[in-house]
Amino acid sequence: MDLLVETDRIIYVVEIKIKPKHEDIGVLIAKLDLIKKSQPEREVVGVLAGTLVGKEIEAYAREKGVLVYRY
């Protein structure tokens, strides 16, 4: 996890990779699950940020409920 942003209602877990891979998404989802267990009353949102995000990776992340941002 590269960044954790908390608001009153939502926790954003951000993973930043130049060129993310499938396993990076799996690691992010595992972190999301841990945080959801410890903070069940709050919404937990996963965010994948990257420069070279392939279409397949983006589709996989979105399928898993992860937001995707390119920079």
MOPAC internal coordinates of N, CA, C and O (Angstrom, degrees):
PM7 1SCF
backbone

  N    0.0000 0     0.00 0     0.00 0    0    0    0
  C    1.4407 1     0.00 0     0.00 0    1    0    0
  C    1.5192 1   107.16 1     0.00 0    2    1    0
  O    1.2310 1   121.48 1   -52.43 1    3    2    1
  N    1.3162 1   114.77 1   127.57 1    3    2    1
  C    1.4555 1   119.67 1  -178.79 1    5    3    2
  C    1.5165 1   112.49 1   -97.47 1    6    5    3
  O    1.2310 1   120.72 1   155.75 1    7    6    5
  N    1.3214 1   116.22 1   -24.25 1    7    6    5
  C    1.4574 1   119.47 1  -175.82 1    9    7    6
  C    1.5200 1   108.85 1  -153.80 1   10    9    7
  O    1.2310 1   120.86 1   -42.29 1   11   10    9
  N    1.3198 1   115.95 1   137.71 1   11   10    9
  C    1.4555 1   122.23 1   176.11 1   13   11   10
  C    1.5227 1   106.89 1  -127.48 1   14   13   11
  O    1.2310 1   120.56 1   -60.71 1   15   14   13
  N    1.3229 1   116.53 1   119.29 1   15   14   13
  C    1.4624 1   121.52 1  -178.94 1   17   15   14
  C    1.5206 1   107.78 1  -118.30 1   18   17   15
  O    1.2310 1   120.69 1   -54.43 1   19   18   17
  N    1.3271 1   116.29 1   125.57 1   19   18   17
  C    1.4546 1   121.07 1  -179.11 1   21   19   18
  C    1.5171 1   110.67 1  -115.84 1   22   21   19
  O    1.2310 1   121.15 1   -45.41 1   23   22   21
  N    1.3304 1   115.41 1   134.59 1   23   22   21
  C    1.4551 1   121.69 1   169.79 1   25   23   22
  C    1.5229 1   106.29 1  -117.30 1   26   25   23
  O    1.2310 1   120.31 1     5.72 1   27   26   25
  N    1.3108 1   117.02 1  -174.28 1   27   26   25
  C    1.4646 1   119.54 1   179.66 1   29   27   26
  C    1.5220 1   112.35 1   -61.75 1   30   29   27
  O    1.2310 1   120.74 1   145.81 1   31   30   29
  N    1.3317 1   116.18 1   -34.19 1   31   30   29
  C    1.4614 1   120.09 1  -174.54 1   33   31   30
  C    1.5155 1   114.94 1  -114.37 1   34   33   31
  O    1.2310 1   119.92 1   156.48 1   35   34   33
  N    1.3282 1   117.75 1   -23.52 1   35   34   33
  C    1.4669 1   120.56 1  -170.32 1   37   35   34
  C    1.5239 1   110.90 1  -127.29 1   38   37   35
  O    1.2310 1   121.27 1   -37.14 1   39   38   37
  N    1.3238 1   115.17 1   142.86 1   39   38   37
  C    1.4647 1   122.26 1   171.64 1   41   39   38
  C    1.5273 1   106.87 1  -114.92 1   42   41   39
  O    1.2310 1   120.73 1   -56.64 1   43   42   41
  N    1.3178 1   116.21 1   123.36 1   43   42   41
  C    1.4669 1   121.85 1   177.23 1   45   43   42
  C    1.5229 1   108.37 1  -102.13 1   46   45   43
  O    1.2310 1   120.83 1   -54.66 1   47   46   45
  N    1.3199 1   116.03 1   125.34 1   47   46   45
  C    1.4588 1   122.13 1   177.28 1   49   47   46
  C    1.5276 1   106.41 1  -109.55 1   50   49   47
  O    1.2310 1   120.78 1   -64.05 1   51   50   49
  N    1.3335 1   116.11 1   115.95 1   51   50   49
  C    1.4622 1   121.07 1  -171.97 1   53   51   50
  C    1.5227 1   110.44 1  -113.03 1   54   53   51
  O    1.2310 1   121.20 1   -51.30 1   55   54   53
  N    1.3035 1   115.32 1   128.70 1   55   54   53
  C    1.4702 1   122.87 1   174.56 1   57   55   54
  C    1.5249 1   106.79 1  -112.70 1   58   57   55
  O    1.2310 1   120.56 1   -54.60 1   59   58   57
  N    1.3337 1   116.54 1   125.40 1   59   58   57
  C    1.4599 1   121.30 1  -178.13 1   61   59   58
  C    1.5240 1   108.83 1  -113.57 1   62   61   59
  O    1.2310 1   121.00 1   -56.88 1   63   62   61
  N    1.3189 1   115.69 1   123.12 1   63   62   61
  C    1.4645 1   122.20 1   179.48 1   65   63   62
  C    1.5224 1   108.66 1  -138.59 1   66   65   63
  O    1.2310 1   120.19 1   -38.03 1   67   66   65
  N    1.3194 1   117.24 1   141.97 1   67   66   65
  C    1.4628 1   120.20 1   174.97 1   69   67   66
  C    1.5304 1   109.38 1   -63.09 1   70   69   67
  O    1.2310 1   120.91 1   126.88 1   71   70   69
  N    1.3278 1   115.86 1   -53.12 1   71   70   69
  C    1.4650 1   121.76 1  -179.88 1   73   71   70
  C    1.5319 1   107.86 1  -130.77 1   74   73   71
  O    1.2310 1   120.16 1   -92.56 1   75   74   73
  N    1.3324 1   117.31 1    87.44 1   75   74   73
  C    1.4626 1   120.01 1  -176.38 1   77   75   74
  C    1.5268 1   112.85 1   -65.34 1   78   77   75
  O    1.2310 1   122.12 1   -28.63 1   79   78   77
  N    1.3332 1   113.54 1   151.37 1   79   78   77
  C    1.4652 1   122.03 1   179.07 1   81   79   78
  C    1.5290 1   108.72 1  -119.87 1   82   81   79
  O    1.2310 1   120.67 1   -10.38 1   83   82   81
  N    1.3183 1   116.31 1   169.62 1   83   82   81
  C    1.4664 1   120.69 1   178.41 1   85   83   82
  C    1.5228 1   111.35 1   -55.65 1   86   85   83
  O    1.2310 1   120.33 1   137.45 1   87   86   85
  N    1.3207 1   116.97 1   -42.55 1   87   86   85
  C    1.4658 1   118.94 1  -176.99 1   89   87   86
  C    1.5239 1   112.04 1   -66.04 1   90   89   87
  O    1.2310 1   119.61 1   153.11 1   91   90   89
  N    1.3259 1   118.34 1   -26.89 1   91   90   89
  C    1.4674 1   120.90 1   176.07 1   93   91   90
  C    1.5275 1   110.43 1   -64.55 1   94   93   91
  O    1.2310 1   120.66 1   143.16 1   95   94   93
  N    1.3090 1   116.34 1   -36.84 1   95   94   93
  C    1.4612 1   120.88 1   178.01 1   97   95   94
  C    1.5224 1   109.76 1   -68.85 1   98   97   95
  O    1.2310 1   120.43 1   139.29 1   99   98   97
  N    1.3321 1   116.79 1   -40.71 1   99   98   97
  C    1.4595 1   120.56 1   177.11 1  101   99   98
  C    1.5156 1   112.19 1   -60.81 1  102  101   99
  O    1.2310 1   120.46 1   138.26 1  103  102  101
  N    1.3149 1   116.73 1   -41.74 1  103  102  101
  C    1.4703 1   121.23 1   178.01 1  105  103  102
  C    1.5248 1   109.83 1   -64.36 1  106  105  103
  O    1.2310 1   120.37 1   136.76 1  107  106  105
  N    1.3247 1   116.90 1   -43.24 1  107  106  105
  C    1.4643 1   120.85 1   178.82 1  109  107  106
  C    1.5260 1   110.75 1   -61.39 1  110  109  107
  O    1.2310 1   119.94 1   136.76 1  111  110  109
  N    1.3100 1   117.72 1   -43.24 1  111  110  109
  C    1.4634 1   121.28 1  -179.93 1  113  111  110
  C    1.5266 1   110.71 1   -64.21 1  114  113  111
  O    1.2310 1   119.92 1   141.36 1  115  114  113
  N    1.3231 1   117.75 1   -38.64 1  115  114  113
  C    1.4649 1   120.79 1   176.94 1  117  115  114
  C    1.5278 1   110.62 1   -61.97 1  118  117  115
  O    1.2310 1   120.33 1   139.12 1  119  118  117
  N    1.3200 1   116.98 1   -40.88 1  119  118  117
  C    1.4702 1   121.08 1   177.75 1  121  119  118
  C    1.5291 1   110.60 1   -65.72 1  122  121  119
  O    1.2310 1   120.82 1   139.87 1  123  122  121
  N    1.3283 1   116.04 1   -40.13 1  123  122  121
  C    1.4656 1   119.85 1   177.68 1  125  123  122
  C    1.5225 1   110.83 1   -60.28 1  126  125  123
  O    1.2310 1   120.57 1   136.51 1  127  126  125
  N    1.3223 1   116.52 1   -43.49 1  127  126  125
  C    1.4633 1   120.98 1  -179.64 1  129  127  126
  C    1.5220 1   111.41 1   -61.23 1  130  129  127
  O    1.2310 1   120.16 1   138.30 1  131  130  129
  N    1.3269 1   117.31 1   -41.70 1  131  130  129
  C    1.4688 1   120.66 1   178.51 1  133  131  130
  C    1.5240 1   111.40 1   -63.13 1  134  133  131
  O    1.2310 1   120.61 1   136.28 1  135  134  133
  N    1.3041 1   116.44 1   -43.72 1  135  134  133
  C    1.4629 1   120.08 1  -178.94 1  137  135  134
  C    1.5244 1   110.49 1   -68.83 1  138  137  135
  O    1.2310 1   120.10 1   141.57 1  139  138  137
  N    1.3305 1   117.41 1   -38.43 1  139  138  137
  C    1.4675 1   120.61 1   178.09 1  141  139  138
  C    1.5211 1   111.14 1   -61.13 1  142  141  139
  O    1.2310 1   120.21 1   142.45 1  143  142  141
  N    1.3246 1   117.20 1   -37.55 1  143  142  141
  C    1.4645 1   120.92 1   179.11 1  145  143  142
  C    1.5222 1   111.54 1   -67.38 1  146  145  143
  O    1.2310 1   120.34 1   143.64 1  147  146  145
  N    1.3276 1   116.96 1   -36.36 1  147  146  145
  C    1.4645 1   119.85 1  -177.85 1  149  147  146
  C    1.5290 1   112.52 1   -85.95 1  150  149  147
  O    1.2310 1   120.00 1   163.14 1  151  150  149
  N    1.3294 1   117.60 1   -16.86 1  151  150  149
  C    1.4701 1   122.45 1  -179.07 1  153  151  150
  C    1.5348 1   109.86 1  -132.18 1  154  153  151
  O    1.2310 1   119.65 1  -119.49 1  155  154  153
  N    1.3377 1   118.28 1    60.51 1  155  154  153
  C    1.4692 1   119.60 1  -173.37 1  157  155  154
  C    1.5290 1   114.41 1   -65.11 1  158  157  155
  O    1.2310 1   120.08 1   160.14 1  159  158  157
  N    1.3109 1   117.45 1   -19.86 1  159  158  157
  C    1.4632 1   120.50 1  -177.82 1  161  159  158
  C    1.5339 1   113.19 1   -83.90 1  162  161  159
  O    1.2310 1   120.36 1   172.79 1  163  162  161
  N    1.3174 1   116.92 1    -7.21 1  163  162  161
  C    1.4632 1   120.81 1  -177.46 1  165  163  162
  C    1.5234 1   111.08 1  -115.97 1  166  165  163
  O    1.2310 1   121.29 1   -30.29 1  167  166  165
  N    1.3215 1   115.14 1   149.71 1  167  166  165
  C    1.4612 1   120.64 1   175.18 1  169  167  166
  C    1.5291 1   108.40 1   -75.96 1  170  169  167
  O    1.2310 1   120.41 1   -43.88 1  171  170  169
  N    1.3193 1   116.82 1   136.12 1  171  170  169
  C    1.4647 1   122.19 1   178.84 1  173  171  170
  C    1.5276 1   107.53 1  -118.43 1  174  173  171
  O    1.2310 1   121.14 1   -55.28 1  175  174  173
  N    1.3375 1   115.43 1   124.72 1  175  174  173
  C    1.4601 1   121.24 1  -175.41 1  177  175  174
  C    1.5222 1   109.37 1  -119.52 1  178  177  175
  O    1.2310 1   120.48 1   -50.51 1  179  178  177
  N    1.3124 1   116.68 1   129.49 1  179  178  177
  C    1.4559 1   121.67 1   176.34 1  181  179  178
  C    1.5144 1   110.87 1   -92.82 1  182  181  179
  O    1.2310 1   121.30 1   -40.81 1  183  182  181
  N    1.3264 1   115.11 1   139.19 1  183  182  181
  C    1.4609 1   120.86 1   179.63 1  185  183  182
  C    1.5239 1   108.02 1  -132.11 1  186  185  183
  O    1.2310 1   120.79 1   -51.55 1  187  186  185
  N    1.3201 1   116.09 1   128.45 1  187  186  185
  C    1.4571 1   122.11 1   174.58 1  189  187  186
  C    1.5202 1   107.54 1  -110.30 1  190  189  187
  O    1.2310 1   120.34 1   -58.40 1  191  190  189
  N    1.3256 1   116.96 1   121.60 1  191  190  189
  C    1.4618 1   121.73 1   178.82 1  193  191  190
  C    1.5155 1   108.53 1  -117.00 1  194  193  191
  O    1.2310 1   120.78 1   -44.46 1  195  194  193
  N    1.3305 1   116.11 1   135.54 1  195  194  193
  C    1.4553 1   119.41 1  -179.44 1  197  195  194
  C    1.5115 1   112.20 1  -162.07 1  198  197  195
  O    1.2310 1   121.28 1   -16.50 1  199  198  197
  N    1.3048 1   115.15 1   163.50 1  199  198  197
  C    1.4578 1   121.41 1   178.86 1  201  199  198
  C    1.5254 1   110.82 1   -88.76 1  202  201  199
  O    1.2310 1   120.65 1   131.08 1  203  202  201
  N    1.3113 1   116.37 1   -48.92 1  203  202  201
  C    1.4651 1   122.13 1  -176.89 1  205  203  202
  C    1.5275 1   109.27 1  -109.43 1  206  205  203
  O    1.2310 1   120.84 1  -106.33 1  207  206  205
  N    1.3188 1   115.99 1    73.67 1  207  206  205
  C    1.4595 1   121.25 1  -178.90 1  209  207  206
  C    1.5271 1   107.67 1   -95.63 1  210  209  207
  O    1.2310 1   120.78 1   -68.72 1  211  210  209
  N    1.3249 1   116.10 1   111.28 1  211  210  209
  C    1.4584 1   120.58 1   179.06 1  213  211  210
  C    1.5216 1   111.82 1   -68.82 1  214  213  211
  O    1.2310 1   120.81 1   -22.81 1  215  214  213
  N    1.3248 1   116.06 1   157.19 1  215  214  213
  C    1.4657 1   120.89 1  -178.94 1  217  215  214
  C    1.5227 1   111.72 1   -60.91 1  218  217  215
  O    1.2310 1   120.58 1   140.82 1  219  218  217
  N    1.3274 1   116.50 1   -39.18 1  219  218  217
  C    1.4658 1   120.52 1   179.58 1  221  219  218
  C    1.5270 1   110.85 1   -65.54 1  222  221  219
  O    1.2310 1   120.54 1   138.05 1  223  222  221
  N    1.3171 1   116.57 1   -41.95 1  223  222  221
  C    1.4664 1   121.20 1   178.94 1  225  223  222
  C    1.5241 1   109.90 1   -65.10 1  226  225  223
  O    1.2310 1   120.61 1   135.93 1  227  226  225
  N    1.3250 1   116.44 1   -44.07 1  227  226  225
  C    1.4657 1   120.19 1   179.43 1  229  227  226
  C    1.5267 1   110.86 1   -61.80 1  230  229  227
  O    1.2310 1   120.24 1   135.27 1  231  230  229
  N    1.3200 1   117.15 1   -44.73 1  231  230  229
  C    1.4639 1   120.97 1   179.51 1  233  231  230
  C    1.5281 1   110.95 1   -62.35 1  234  233  231
  O    1.2310 1   120.42 1   137.42 1  235  234  233
  N    1.3176 1   116.81 1   -42.58 1  235  234  233
  C    1.4689 1   121.34 1   179.49 1  237  235  234
  C    1.5266 1   110.51 1   -62.90 1  238  237  235
  O    1.2310 1   120.48 1   134.56 1  239  238  237
  N    1.3315 1   116.68 1   -45.44 1  239  238  237
  C    1.4650 1   120.70 1  -179.53 1  241  239  238
  C    1.5264 1   110.56 1   -62.39 1  242  241  239
  O    1.2310 1   120.55 1   133.37 1  243  242  241
  N    1.3102 1   116.56 1   -46.63 1  243  242  241
  C    1.4670 1   120.17 1  -179.37 1  245  243  242
  C    1.5330 1   110.97 1   -64.31 1  246  245  243
  O    1.2310 1   120.54 1   143.59 1  247  246  245
  N    1.3282 1   116.57 1   -36.41 1  247  246  245
  C    1.4651 1   121.12 1   176.51 1  249  247  246
  C    1.5295 1   110.75 1   -60.67 1  250  249  247
  O    1.2310 1   120.78 1   146.81 1  251  250  249
  N    1.3217 1   116.12 1   -33.19 1  251  250  249
  C    1.4652 1   121.94 1   179.87 1  253  251  250
  C    1.5313 1   112.59 1   -87.48 1  254  253  251
  O    1.2310 1   120.29 1  -176.86 1  255  254  253
  N    1.3402 1   117.04 1     3.14 1  255  254  253
  C    1.4574 1   120.64 1   177.38 1  257  255  254
  C    1.5183 1   114.71 1    86.22 1  258  257  255
  O    1.2310 1   120.42 1  -163.80 1  259  258  257
  N    1.3174 1   116.81 1    16.20 1  259  258  257
  C    1.4645 1   121.98 1  -179.08 1  261  259  258
  C    1.5285 1   108.93 1   -97.17 1  262  261  259
  O    1.2310 1   120.68 1   -47.55 1  263  262  261
  N    1.3305 1   116.30 1   132.45 1  263  262  261
  C    1.4636 1   120.66 1   174.91 1  265  263  262
  C    1.5180 1   108.94 1   -74.45 1  266  265  263
  O    1.2310 1   120.16 1   -33.55 1  267  266  265
  N    1.3291 1   117.31 1   146.45 1  267  266  265
  C    1.4665 1   121.35 1  -178.21 1  269  267  266
  C    1.5270 1   109.05 1  -125.14 1  270  269  267
  O    1.2310 1   121.17 1   -49.83 1  271  270  269
  N    1.3293 1   115.37 1   130.17 1  271  270  269
  C    1.4642 1   122.10 1   176.68 1  273  271  270
  C    1.5138 1   109.45 1  -129.17 1  274  273  271
  O    1.2310 1   121.31 1   -44.61 1  275  274  273
  N    1.3135 1   115.10 1   135.39 1  275  274  273
  C    1.4740 1   120.80 1   175.38 1  277  275  274
  C    1.5168 1   108.02 1  -102.96 1  278  277  275
  O    1.2310 1   120.87 1   -35.82 1  279  278  277
  N    1.3254 1   115.94 1   144.18 1  279  278  277
  C    1.4712 1   119.62 1   176.21 1  281  279  278
  C    1.4955 1   110.14 1  -131.71 1  282  281  279
  O    1.2310 1   120.10 1   180.00 1  283  282  281

